[in-house]
Amino acid sequence: MSTSPAHPFLTPRRLVAVASLAAAGLLVAALLALLAAPALANTSCGTVNGVRVSAHGVSCTTAKTVYRDDQNGHKPHGWVCSASLRQCSKGHLGSGESVFWAPSQSQGQGQGQGQGQQQQ
């Protein structure tokens, strides 16, 4: 008489396979959640002294503070800024945490067009 396992379906090999599939599913779900994270998207933070400020990976409060510090001649601690690129980045340019700025339409090249649109 041979002895058969109490649960022939639940062999150690099958349990390992099921656990591996469950772990892979959790990993895929976590990666999808990271890709959809709003902190990784560019966020418009409004204007500071007529200049549009955007944040990427940082809060709008931080973005505006970094922009103001840079414009006032204070190097924001831990940030690298480039006036020609109109951006500051945490650590080095091109990193994930960045602040961008651009003149609003009422400034710079769009000034004449903006005044013309207001008169219409």
Number of C-alpha atoms within 10 A of each C-alpha: 3 4 5 7 9 7 7 7 9 11 10 9 8 11 12 12 11 12 11 12 12 11 12 12 12 12 12 11 11 12 12 11 11 12 11 11 11 12 16 15 13 15 19 15 18 13 15 15 8 13 16 17 23 23 25 21 19 19 16 18 11 12 26 22 15 24 25 15 14 19 11 9 8 11 14 17 10 9 17 17 22 12 10 6 11 14 22 26 22 20 15 14 16 12 12 15 20 24 29 23 22 16 18 19 16 14 14 10 11 13 14 12 12 14 12 10 9 7 6 5
